[in-house]
């Protein structure tokens, strides 16, 4: 066990854990941040995705040793108070979910996608979200939501 | 009116539900409670997962469903659960409509066995179709009682009063009183004498209009809670020692290495052995330290010989909807075409694996937070496993992360409860993805042997379908065939003896998904043999007016142009009926001639589902099924 310092949703945190603990279960069990979901434990489904220094990672296979000194943003860190992020707003507006269990990872994935490519084509969105699974089949709405968020964010920057 | 095909909505032992026709949904509600339950005794021995409660009656008192607070907020209490299908929005719409209150003032408590009236479960497309009219009647009665109370309080005849947005007032509003003032947050002891008048369908303002989903903000912000998110103080994660195959039996087990790991506890309750740790990933590691040796499963079944096995081992046949004489029909046929259709087991694969958290209070009461479609049957299931009275068990259902029928079985909740008792501390069981794909109650494998005769005018003159394993639901012949017989052998759930090598159960329109697929596949073969376009062939053999209308609507939207099959143009059609809803789907696909890879280019789906409560929600459900 050793102290590992990192930034979680803008707040400095230090946890004293084994370095091979996974970020997913440190978030959920040690820090009580349950927005990040366990879906498969093998980095296939995307439900556990968070941003690590702005890029998406699968927390179920991310050891805490990789987190030290870096910035983690979970789904809980996207809204500013009651003000949803443009991506979250678009998911609400287009109903990009049903059961909601993949949604945390989807929303995070969409943030990462738009950060890397603010004006993605529909094909690029589909390609970029390929590794996020939704069993309820809200896919088309998810793609619509991301397209709409991209437009909104581009408008906001003008 | 008992519709035979609807009996299979619930597995054997659950009893069966007499349903109303979807078209009569609104008309019939004026006669009072719409659901009659008949108890059908359990047959044979059940797999533990199907050891569900017997059917009980729906409570007759509207107070069971509705509570009106002193502040005027209405709480709707239902034993149903929200797993993405959107009833957390649709059911309050029904209540808001009939009670004449704004939708935003209706809160919804779901799936809590201590707070909500009994409900057999959220499955079979029953929530809106069957519970909807019950809630409508309850809300109408509550409104009628409140108007009576207002009449007495205001000293004005009830006929001079109108209700709007939870305020009862005289014309012009000189005298008025609110629901909140009348109810005062208390149970309304009075019952309405006679039949409470229902609002006219034409005057609906909430039902039939799209309403935004009420769970949206919670779900996009990560605040929505699921069973695995519940962590009572001192709770430990459990990882259960599992056999490597269904039917393998434990020979020896050595847990000493796991027990030495820091923070790990090993707990046993009979055959149930688990490693416990406060952190899930550390429990995962500890599980790998357990050395268990098993005798192999005696089963010799595999994915290749399973179909032969099903045909050999299936129980005796039940004949569905026979008419005419199949042998005579075949004699008069110009050609008889046989087909064998096989489908494999299908997992439910919800994104949220089966999860449950159990805690025992000092007074012995057990609370289980579970991802379940059946909180009340689960309450009984847990109580039986713990040898407790059902009222000593409370099941609370947070949001469910997908069910698709698979969370009608609650093995994980029984495991959590047994381990919590054995460990003396709250226990969280979150199945791994591997466990989910292993202990799921699969949509069963099935075989269909179909023989159909075509006469010289290309009409289906005979239909003889032997169904193995899929069950009865959806096996009714929707086409107009004078000589027909469908022999159903085995069901999709309940007691199957040794028919299936592992648990099977309901999966998205259970039985119907397989039956309709096999039937429609054979219809396509018949159309090709008849040298006809598959849509024209269907319409030639179809009298059912609703099915024709839906099929024609789908063809119109799709832009279907008739062409004899096989057309090699990559378009396909299928249609059918389930749970009172008529469906037609058409797809355009592209097949790579070299690799055989299929790419779906577009799908058009048309449905007639009767009364729409939330059109936007219904659209989401249609999309989710494509």
HADDOCK unambig.tbl for C-alpha pairs under 7 A between the chains (distance, minus, plus):
assign (segid A and resid 21 and name CA) (segid B and resid 281 and name CA) 6.72 0.50 0.50
assign (segid A and resid 22 and name CA) (segid B and resid 281 and name CA) 6.86 0.50 0.50
assign (segid A and resid 25 and name CA) (segid B and resid 279 and name CA) 6.74 0.50 0.50
assign (segid A and resid 25 and name CA) (segid B and resid 280 and name CA) 6.39 0.50 0.50
assign (segid A and resid 25 and name CA) (segid B and resid 281 and name CA) 6.29 0.50 0.50
assign (segid A and resid 29 and name CA) (segid B and resid 279 and name CA) 5.86 0.50 0.50
assign (segid A and resid 34 and name CA) (segid B and resid 229 and name CA) 5.66 0.50 0.50
assign (segid A and resid 35 and name CA) (segid B and resid 222 and name CA) 4.01 0.50 0.50
assign (segid A and resid 35 and name CA) (segid B and resid 223 and name CA) 6.21 0.50 0.50
assign (segid A and resid 39 and name CA) (segid B and resid 351 and name CA) 5.69 0.50 0.50
assign (segid A and resid 39 and name CA) (segid B and resid 352 and name CA) 5.90 0.50 0.50
assign (segid A and resid 39 and name CA) (segid B and resid 353 and name CA) 6.83 0.50 0.50
assign (segid A and resid 39 and name CA) (segid B and resid 433 and name CA) 6.97 0.50 0.50
assign (segid A and resid 40 and name CA) (segid B and resid 432 and name CA) 6.78 0.50 0.50
assign (segid A and resid 40 and name CA) (segid B and resid 433 and name CA) 4.98 0.50 0.50
assign (segid A and resid 75 and name CA) (segid B and resid 221 and name CA) 5.86 0.50 0.50
assign (segid A and resid 75 and name CA) (segid B and resid 222 and name CA) 5.77 0.50 0.50
assign (segid A and resid 76 and name CA) (segid B and resid 221 and name CA) 5.72 0.50 0.50
assign (segid A and resid 76 and name CA) (segid B and resid 222 and name CA) 5.85 0.50 0.50
assign (segid A and resid 88 and name CA) (segid B and resid 220 and name CA) 5.70 0.50 0.50
assign (segid A and resid 92 and name CA) (segid B and resid 216 and name CA) 5.56 0.50 0.50
assign (segid A and resid 92 and name CA) (segid B and resid 217 and name CA) 6.68 0.50 0.50
assign (segid A and resid 98 and name CA) (segid B and resid 84 and name CA) 4.07 0.50 0.50
assign (segid A and resid 98 and name CA) (segid B and resid 85 and name CA) 6.51 0.50 0.50
assign (segid A and resid 99 and name CA) (segid B and resid 83 and name CA) 5.06 0.50 0.50
assign (segid A and resid 99 and name CA) (segid B and resid 84 and name CA) 3.50 0.50 0.50
assign (segid A and resid 99 and name CA) (segid B and resid 400 and name CA) 6.66 0.50 0.50
assign (segid A and resid 99 and name CA) (segid B and resid 401 and name CA) 4.98 0.50 0.50
assign (segid A and resid 99 and name CA) (segid B and resid 402 and name CA) 5.45 0.50 0.50
assign (segid A and resid 100 and name CA) (segid B and resid 84 and name CA) 6.95 0.50 0.50
assign (segid A and resid 100 and name CA) (segid B and resid 219 and name CA) 5.39 0.50 0.50
assign (segid A and resid 100 and name CA) (segid B and resid 401 and name CA) 6.41 0.50 0.50
assign (segid A and resid 101 and name CA) (segid B and resid 351 and name CA) 6.20 0.50 0.50
assign (segid A and resid 101 and name CA) (segid B and resid 352 and name CA) 6.32 0.50 0.50
assign (segid A and resid 101 and name CA) (segid B and resid 401 and name CA) 5.03 0.50 0.50
assign (segid A and resid 102 and name CA) (segid B and resid 351 and name CA) 6.66 0.50 0.50
assign (segid A and resid 103 and name CA) (segid B and resid 219 and name CA) 6.63 0.50 0.50
assign (segid A and resid 103 and name CA) (segid B and resid 220 and name CA) 6.13 0.50 0.50
assign (segid A and resid 104 and name CA) (segid B and resid 220 and name CA) 6.27 0.50 0.50
assign (segid A and resid 104 and name CA) (segid B and resid 222 and name CA) 5.88 0.50 0.50
assign (segid A and resid 107 and name CA) (segid B and resid 220 and name CA) 6.98 0.50 0.50
assign (segid A and resid 135 and name CA) (segid B and resid 350 and name CA) 6.19 0.50 0.50
assign (segid A and resid 135 and name CA) (segid B and resid 351 and name CA) 6.28 0.50 0.50
assign (segid A and resid 136 and name CA) (segid B and resid 624 and name CA) 5.52 0.50 0.50
assign (segid A and resid 137 and name CA) (segid B and resid 624 and name CA) 4.65 0.50 0.50
assign (segid A and resid 138 and name CA) (segid B and resid 624 and name CA) 6.34 0.50 0.50
